[in-house]
């Protein structure tokens, strides 16, 4: 074999690592130039939206907590319906599932899921990313339920869709997800939304509960906050599409070269 003569770096998906590669951020930087525009100024039909694809324990937990809220019927909830009732977390046992969700709650949830108006099957990464559907366009605030909630610094397309759709947002993701968005130059509306209450909590159930307590506090005022932040939400979308953001991401990679 020929010896390697060019410098090599190994990139990582963890935004806490020095060799982080912001794939989905760069992808949405490009994708934002290929989306039909969203009107950031007109009223929207729903106060809050929650859109999920794969079955994950933390997503079901969030749904079950929202089901208890007085404002539950004002939340636009959509879930991918497919033939599978298997959790992504294949190694989770029945006792652990019962401890997290409550006895019988998983089966009850599956029955409830059958009553939802389901989103279409987005069976490729490309389709998942490029679809900015009603769950984002028709509500003022999106609850982002990320793919992973462990302390892995992992983000996917779900965290950038609300920015592209001009929404407010709360994030159920890895600890520090909101702090990362701030570092990358996005407005997270700290003067209206207390993300600091939950963002750094290490236990994902506790972090979810704290996030939902923030939702409780702001729910009556979400529409007002939305219209008070029109210019700032537009700036988020412009920043997501900007060359400056792209160059910032790429420069962070170039800086890692020896």
C-alpha positions in Angstrom: 0.0 0.0 0.0 1.1 3.5 -0.7 2.0 5.7 2.3 -0.5 8.5 3.1 1.0 11.9 2.2 -2.0 14.1 3.0 -3.1 15.2 6.5 -6.0 13.3 7.9 -8.6 14.2 10.5 -11.3 12.0 12.0 -14.5 13.9 12.4 -17.0 13.3 15.2 -20.8 13.8 15.6 -20.5 15.1 19.2 -20.7 18.9 19.4 -18.7 18.8 22.6 -15.7 17.4 20.8 -13.0 19.5 19.1 -13.3 17.5 15.9 -17.1 17.9 15.6 -18.5 18.0 12.1 -21.9 19.8 12.0 -23.3 17.7 9.1 -27.0 18.5 9.6 -26.3 22.2 10.1 -24.3 22.4 6.9 -27.0 20.3 5.1 -29.7 22.7 6.2 -27.6 25.7 5.3 -27.8 24.3 1.7 -31.4 23.0 2.0 -32.8 26.4 3.1 -32.1 27.7 -0.4 -34.3 25.0 -1.9 -37.4 25.4 0.2 -40.6 27.2 -0.6 -40.8 30.3 1.6 -42.7 30.4 4.9 -44.7 33.5 6.0 -43.4 34.4 9.4 -46.0 37.1 10.0 -49.4 35.5 9.6 -51.3 33.7 12.4 -51.0 30.0 12.7 -53.6 27.4 13.4 -52.0 25.6 16.4 -50.1 26.8 19.5 -47.6 23.9 19.8 -46.6 21.0 17.5 -44.9 17.7 18.2 -43.8 15.6 15.2 -42.1 12.3 15.6 -40.8 9.5 13.4 -39.2 6.5 15.1 -40.6 5.0 18.4 -38.2 6.0 21.2 -38.8 5.8 24.9 -38.1 9.5 25.5 -40.5 10.5 22.8 -43.3 8.4 24.2 -42.6 9.7 27.7 -42.9 13.3 26.4 -46.2 12.4 24.8 -47.6 10.8 27.9 -46.7 13.9 30.0 -48.3 16.2 27.4 -51.4 14.1 27.5 -51.9 15.2 31.2 -51.8 18.9 30.3 -55.0 21.0 30.3 -53.9 22.4 26.9 -53.3 18.9 25.4 -56.0 19.4 22.8 -54.3 22.6 21.5 -51.2 20.6 20.5 -50.7 19.5 16.9 -49.3 15.9 17.3 -48.3 13.7 14.4 -46.5 10.4 14.4 -45.2 8.2 11.6 -47.5 5.2 11.4 -45.9 2.0 10.1 -46.3 -1.7 10.8 -43.6 -1.7 13.5 -44.4 -1.4 17.2 -40.8 -2.1 18.2 -38.8 0.5 20.1 -35.5 1.7 18.6 -34.0 0.9 22.0 -33.9 -2.9 21.3 -32.1 -3.7 24.6 -34.6 -2.1 26.9 -36.5 -4.7 29.0 -40.1 -4.7 30.2 -39.2 -3.7 33.8 -37.2 -0.7 32.6 -40.0 0.3 30.2 -42.6 0.1 33.0 -40.4 2.1 35.4 -40.0 4.9 32.8 -43.5 5.0 31.3 -45.6 3.3 33.9 -47.2 -0.2 33.8 -49.1 -0.8 30.7 -48.5 2.7 29.3 -46.6 1.5 26.3 -49.4 -0.7 25.1 -51.9 2.1 25.8 -49.8 4.5 23.8 -49.7 2.1 20.8 -53.5 2.1 20.9 -53.6 5.9 21.0 -51.2 6.1 18.2 -53.6 4.3 15.9 -56.1 7.3 16.4 -53.6 9.9 15.2 -53.7 11.6 11.8 -50.4 10.2 10.7 -47.6 11.7 8.7 -46.5 9.9 5.6 -43.7 7.4 5.7 -40.4 9.3 5.3 -38.2 6.3 4.6 -35.0 8.0 3.6 -32.7 10.6 5.3 -33.3 12.9 2.4 -37.1 12.8 2.7 -36.9 13.2 6.5 -34.7 16.3 6.1 -36.4 18.1 3.2 -40.0 17.7 4.5 -40.9 20.9 6.3 -44.6 20.0 6.6 -47.6 21.2 8.5 -46.2 20.2 11.9 -43.7 23.1 11.5 -45.6 25.5 9.2 -48.9 25.6 11.1 -47.9 26.2 14.7 -46.1 28.9 16.7 -43.8 26.6 18.8 -42.3 23.2 18.1 -41.2 20.7 20.7 -38.1 19.2 19.2 -37.7 15.6 20.3 -34.3 14.7 19.1 -33.1 11.2 18.2 -30.8 10.9 21.2 -31.1 12.4 24.7 -27.9 10.9 26.2 -24.9 13.2 27.0 -23.6 12.7 23.5 -23.8 16.1 21.9 -25.8 14.7 19.1 -28.2 16.7 16.9 -30.1 15.9 13.7 -32.3 17.7 11.2 -35.1 18.0 13.8 -33.4 20.9 15.6 -33.1 23.0 12.4 -36.6 22.6 11.0 -38.2 25.1 13.4 -35.6 27.6 12.5 -36.4 27.2 8.8 -40.1 27.3 9.5 -39.9 30.5 11.7 -41.0 28.8 14.9 -40.2 29.2 18.6 -38.9 26.0 20.0 -38.2 23.9 23.1 -35.6 21.1 22.7 -35.7 17.6 24.2 -32.2 16.6 23.2 -28.7 16.0 24.6 -27.6 18.3 27.5 -26.3 21.6 26.1 -28.3 21.5 22.9 -29.6 25.1 23.4 -26.1 26.3 24.4 -24.8 24.9 21.2 -27.4 26.8 19.1 -26.3 30.0 20.9 -22.7 29.3 20.2 -23.5 28.9 16.5 -25.1 32.3 16.4 -28.9 31.5 16.7 -31.3 33.5 18.7 -33.0 31.2 21.2 -35.2 33.9 22.7 -33.8 33.8 26.2 -35.7 36.9 27.2 -39.0 35.0 26.7 -38.1 31.3 27.2 -36.1 30.0 30.1 -34.1 27.3 28.4 -31.5 27.5 31.1 -33.9 25.8 33.4 -33.5 22.5 31.6 -30.7 22.6 29.0 -27.8 21.4 31.2 -29.7 18.8 33.3 -28.0 15.5 32.8 -30.9 13.1 33.6 -33.1 13.0 30.5 -36.4 12.5 32.4 -35.7 15.3 34.8 -34.6 17.5 31.8 -37.8 16.6 30.0 -39.9 17.5 33.0 -38.1 20.8 33.4 -38.6 21.6 29.7 -42.3 20.9 30.0 -42.5 23.1 33.1 -41.1 25.9 30.8 -43.9 25.1 28.4 -46.5 25.4 31.2 -45.1 28.9 32.0 -45.2 30.3 28.5 -48.1 28.5 27.0 -50.7 31.3 27.5 -48.3 33.8 25.9 -46.8 31.8 23.0 -48.8 33.6 20.4 -47.8 36.9 21.8 -44.1 35.9 21.9 -44.4 34.7 18.3 -45.5 38.1 17.0 -43.1 40.0 19.2 -40.1 38.1 17.7 -41.0 38.3 14.0 -37.8 40.0 13.0 -35.6 37.8 15.1 -37.2 34.6 13.8 -36.6 35.9 10.2 -33.0 36.6 11.2 -32.6 33.0 12.4 -33.7 31.7 9.1 -31.4 34.1 7.2 -28.5 33.1 9.4 -29.2 29.4 8.7 -29.0 30.1 5.0 -26.1 32.4 5.2 -22.6 32.0 3.6 -21.2 33.3 6.9 -22.6 30.4 8.8 -21.3 28.0 6.2 -17.9 29.4 6.3 -17.9 29.4 10.1 -18.7 25.7 10.1 -16.1 24.8 7.4 -13.5 26.9 9.1 -13.9 24.9 12.3 -13.0 21.8 10.3 -10.1 23.5 8.6 -8.8 24.6 11.9 -8.4 20.9 12.9 -5.9 20.2 10.1 -2.4 19.7 11.4 
